[in-house]
Amino acid sequence: MAKIAFIGAGSFGFTRALVKDILTFPLLRDATISLMDIDKERLNFIKEAIEKIIKAGKYPAKLEVTMDRKKALKGADAVICTILAGGVQVWRYDIEIPKKYGVDFNIGDTRGAAGVFRALRTIPVMLDICKDIERYCPDAIFLNYTNPMAMLCRAMQKKTFIKVTGLCHSVQGTAHMLAKWIGATMEEITYLCAGINHQAWYIEFKKNGKDAYPLIRKAIKEKKEIYQEEIVRNEMFLALGYYVTESSGHNSEYNWWFRKRPDLIEKYCTHGTGWNPGVHRYILDYYLERETTWKDDIKKWLKEPVNLKRGIEYAASIINAYIGGEPFVFNGNVPNTGIIPNLPQNACVEVPVLADKRGFNTIYVGPLPPQCAALNNINIAVEEMAVEGALTGNAEMVYHAICYDPVTASVLSLAEIKKMVKEMFEKNREYLPQFKSIKF
């Protein structure tokens, strides 16, 4: 009987979907699902949801609910992490302070000044979780869904011996989108995707063994609704020749081209971001609104019939493979041990990985096209400095990281960046105990 621990189980959407997937595997249907969160109210809601799933599937699974992380981890075979350090009321300043200086992020959870400060708050928490895993379930695999993915995984992979990787649905999600655009089924599609999280490239994308890029290019140029659906990513594809993972909203924040002037934001980033819930221009506004509506959404779901069909997230298939089921290939975040030769050694890269009883086995990719590697290398440089600053408490290193962030550097001078970073440090002071001084 496997034990699977969820840290940050109150992330209702993720936990509900992942447990549903996990219990569809014969090897895992009798698993112990251990739910842990620091928010008692959210924990009670997710407990009710998982009980509903277990009952609907008539699974012999066992449910454990606790606010004690050590209890949740003890004896676990797999650990899934979906935490948010500090909450939305802290995250909001990652967006609002840069906006005051003219730096416009619409998501701000992965890169840029906003992503860096989210990492600074979250890395100490993640390392504490890793220490507990080392003590209470050292042979477990650790699957991280928390952003900023690359910086968190890089910090953990530097500081712990446990088997850790980061998972994101943007690789398989984008593949499904591209297949739909060209009228193909996923059974007809094969691809090779590699790079860094939220900025990995489909080095190959084939339909029935033949290059499908001409079909994708034709669809983008001839169908306005397809171009409009992902304006930023489509422009990047038409310019660079390879399609990139994750939504246009995210990718507009990882380069210099789209967010440096109000007219460019209006043209490229407002109407076709690929992630635009309702009428909200900023994802932050959506989450601030959800602070008052999330209970109603959950209560509604709890009254509806349960769809037990397995989804496309990787976690369940990875855990099944590690427990002894069919080996499974996924795109995971791992150290670059020569897998992509033209990206820095040991940087966190997102590449094909084979999961089996041995754990995570990375698959060699080879060099990326130079125009793709160039953009990855810029973002890796920012991430490496930010992680080093977080691990050492070096505030000046954090400032240097943000100096090289493409969006920030396209808008602000060095002096303006310094002033903005100092203000962000002050606002986050109580969440950054590793920084004894913020003088730089």
Residue, then its C-alpha position, 0 to 999 in steps of 0.5 A: m500500500a503506497k502512501i502519498a502526501f500532499i503538502g499544501a493540500g488546500s490548493f483545492g483544484f490541484t489536490r482534487a484533480l491529482v487524487k482523482d488521477i492517482l486512484t485510477f491506477p490499480l497499484l494506487r487505488d488502495a493508497t493512503i492519501s495524507l492531506m496536510d495544510i496550515d489552513k484548517e478551513r481549506l483542509n476541511f473542504i479538501k477532506e470532504a472533496i477527497e472523501k467524495i472521490i473515494k466514495a464515487g470510485k468505490y476505492p479502498a483508499k485510506l484518507e489521513v488529514t493533518m496540520d502536522r507536516k511531519k505526520a503527513l510525510k512519515g513513511a510516504d512514497a511520494v510527496i506532492c507540493t502545492i504551497l503558496a508562501g505568504g498568500v495573495q495579500v503578500w503576492r500582490y506587492d510583487i505586482e503592484i510595486p513594479k507597476k508603480y515604477g512602470v514595470d507591468f507584469n500581469i502574472g508575476d509568479t515565475r520570473g522578473a522582479a515579481g517571480v524573484f521575490r516569490a522565490l525568496r519567500t518560498i525557498p526557505v519553506m521548500l528547504d524545510i520541507c526537504k529536510d523533513i523528507e530527508r528525515y521521515c521519508p528519504d526514499a520518497i519522490f518529491l513532485n513540486y507544482t509550486n512556482p517559481m518552478a525553476m528557482l525553487c527546484r534549483a535551490m532544492q537540487k543544490k541543497t538536498f539529496i532527495k529525488v525532486t523534480g518540478l512538474c508543469h502542465s504547459v508542455q502537454g497542454t501546449a501540445h494538445m493546443l497545437a494538435k487541435w489547431i492542425g486538426a490532429t489527435m494526440e495519437e498522431i502527434t510526437y514531439l521533443c520539448a526542452g529548455i527551461n520551465h515555461q520557456a521550453w521549445y518544441i524542437e520537434f513537433k510531428k504529425n504521423g512522423k512528419d514535421a507539423y510546423p508548416l501546418i502550424r505556421k499556416a494555421i496561425k497566418e490564415k486563421k485570425e482566431i488562432y493567431q488571436e488566441e496566443i498572440v505573444r507566442n505566435e509572434m515568437f514562433l513566427a520570428l524564432g521558428y520554434y513554439v514555446t511552452e506556457s501561455s502568452g501571458h507568462n511568456s510576455e514577461y520573459n523577454w524584452w519585446f512585448r511589455k516595455r510600452p503601453d501601446l505594445i501591451e495593448k497590442y500584444c498582451t491585453h486581448g490574446t494572452g492565453w490566460n485571461p480569466g473573465v474581464h481581468r487584465y491582471i491575474l492578481d485581480y482574479y485571485l484577489e476576487r477569488e479570496t471572497t468567492w472560493k468557498d462558493d466555488i468549492k461548495k458548488w463542486l461538492k454538490e456536483p457529480v464526480n467525473l473520475k476520468r484521468g486527466i493529463e497531469y503527470a504526477a499520477s503516472i510518475i508515482n505509478a511508475y515509481i511504485g512499480g507500474e509502467p515506466f513513464v516519460f514526462n517533461g520534468n525540471v532537473p539539473n542540467t548534467g550535460i543534457i542541453p550542452n548550450l545551457p549552463q551546467n547544473a542549471c534547472v532545465e525542463v527536459p524529457v525524463l523517464a520515471d521508473k522504480r529507480g526514480f528519475n532518469t533524464i534523457y539526453v536532448g542535445p544543443l538547442p537552436p541558438q536563438c532559443a538557447a539565447l533567451n533561455n540563457i538570459n533567464i537562467a542567469v537571472e534565476e542563478m543569481a536570485v537563487e544564490g541570493a536567496l541561499t546566502g542572504n545576499a540582497e545585492m545579488v538579488y538586485h543584480a538578478i533583477c538588473y538583468d530581468p528583460v522586462t525590468a531592464s527594458v523599462l528602468s535605469l539601474a538607479e530606478i531598479k535599485k530603488m524598486v528592489k529596496e522597496m520590495f525588500e522592505k515590503n517583504r521583510e517579515y517573510l525573508p528571515q535569511f536576509k540580515s541586511i538589505k544594504f546595497 
